[in-house]
């Protein structure tokens, strides 16, 4: 954009913010204090505990924004579930679980004979059926299965636990399977802990990879957990841990946190870990259906556990996106077998914690906990940016930017989570809200208080947008301007001289205040600014000082609204015009023109005015004044019509050359917004324009006939057009007459 005026260094220097060095230093110090307070807030224990649920929220966000699911048949782990249907089975439901050992052996053998990679027990049988039955060989099939697949082949693990209770030394006191079961399976090498890793809020979001345990000889040893050992045996890769607590599976480092634990990354898709009902598998194995077992268990890590309504259920990090048990489960083996109906719950069976841990280790997609330094840097980053934004911009702009920043951080954290990286979520967002609110409060007390004082001091003399531009530039207005396409409006009250001569001063001022208030409200509503009052006249600008691509449309819409408001307020005006003849109305003539003009601050060294000037400004004033010569109250120039011709319905009033301008202009009257003007008005418009067309074709008698008809219908514009037609016809225009009227007065 071309500049016609000169600007001071203070305006062109991007580093100038209108503040003294002391003010800038004070703002920087305030910002640093706000950031420090936000940082301290996020270290408050209740906020730190709240941050534990970031992983829960990130599971939900990933599921709803960028879902990431592995097809269930590609899950390395499957679950054999002792479910509600199994517990009410006609055979199993009638006897205690400790007496299910024949069925356990049947299913275990069928699964392992189908070439499953490893079989783990997530339930514990603390006693033997021999305690309750006379047949001391009752457990023999089960003992043999444990021995063959455990001690001899190393593909079966029994579980032990402590119900998640640590003693002060960090060691655990174990709740173990029946001693005979442990012995035949091979003792400690094939018995692993089912210990979970509860966080401070009670949620289980991790599974230990190694646990210190006291062996049968009284020694303390570091041993792999059930899930880590199953992953090791499934992949054939050894586990290791060095003096820096770096945990590896073969050559691959396994991300860990806290006390050598794995952070669980749940696949929240329905049925992501295939689950089979134990009772159905019993019947399937007894029927000899080896194909079903080979299809679903070959090469898999298999966990036997409880999937019931109340037993062994945990709150974990997928609590916000859980599914009902057996959702999307594989079809059962037995025809007609039905899984027990269930509802989605916020808890999950504990067996899925270990199954997820196995999958995370095998697939290499365990979550990576951020370091404390990373968490703190994220908080400082968000707090710093938010504070800078809030102190640099007014609240109306700073708040939306801060909200967008918050959403951007949520998206960043979500997509980082897809790649297994955990970015802190709640702490940065809490810091953002704190910094935004505190910074706005600081501005209100200091910076915005100064702005408010300036607004209050100048609001009666300058348009608010001009005041804002002055404040934002950090410098007082300077002389100079720019060329820009804008729209200018001039208005004037018809017959105002009689008003001023007749009315008492107090009534005249009250009337003008009521009258000008309508203009002020509509200008604000349509993005226009008041340039000046000239007695009863108004000069307004659209499209400056702020850019407005719809300046012409807004100007026309504003003037139509003003005309409507003036018509509605005639009764109000009459209260002040009581001394005038009855029936007197307030009629305002308006001219609108658009074009390239010079806008800026004009004046002397001590006083300047933001205004607009140029030939197109003069045309706007001429259009206002010629209304009275054509019986109209609102006329626009060619450029205004061209910029918004599709937004309104128009009537061509005439083509003229105004005083002081050689270029003719087609004067048009806006009738209203498109599709809002009645058919009667449009038909009347078409009739009027037909009369003009006949005059321009020198068919004066036919033109006069049409305008005479319109005059008889009370149209003042028709009467004026008839008079112009008769005058032109009487003057016998030259052969080269172009139909344009040459006006000899303003």
Buried (B, 14 or more C-beta within 10 A) or exposed (E): EEEEBEBBEBBEEEEBBBBEEEBEEBBEEBBEEBBEBBBEBBEEEEBBEBBBBBBBBBBBBBBEEEEBEBEBEEBBBBBBBBBBBBBEBEEBEEEEBBBBBBBBBBBBBBBBBBEBBBBBBBBBBEBBBBEEEEEEEBBBBBBEBBBBBBBEEEBBBBBBBBEBEBEEEEBBEBBBBBEBBBBBBBBBEBBBBBBBBBBEEEBBBBBBBBBBBBEEEEEEEEBBBBBBBBBBBBBEBEBBBEEEEEBBBEEEEBBBBEBBBBBBBBBBBBBBBBBBBBBBBBBBBEEEBEEBBBEBBEEBBBBBBBBBBEEBBBBBBBBBBBBEBBBEBBEBBBEEBEBBEBEEBEBBBBBBBBBBBBBBBBBEBBBBBBEEEBBBEBBBEBBBBBBBBBBBBBBEEBBEBBEEBBEEBBEBBBBBBBEBBBBBBBBBBBBBBBBBBBBBBBBEEBBBEBBEEBBEEBEEEBBEBBBBBBBEBBBEBBBBBBBBBBBBBBBBBBEBEEBEEBBEEEBBEBBBEBBBEBBBEBBBEBBBBBBEEEEBBBBBBBBBBEEBEBBBBBBBBBBBBBBEBBEEBEEBBBEBBEEBEEEBEBBBBBBBBBBEBBBBBBEEEEEBBBBBBBEBBBBBBBBBBBBBBBBBBBBBBBBBBEBBBEBBBBBBBBBBBBBEBEEBBBBBBBBBBEEEBEEEEBEBBEBBBEBBBBBBEEBBEBBBBBBBBBBEEEBBBBBBBBBBBBEBBEEEEEEEEEBBBEBEEE
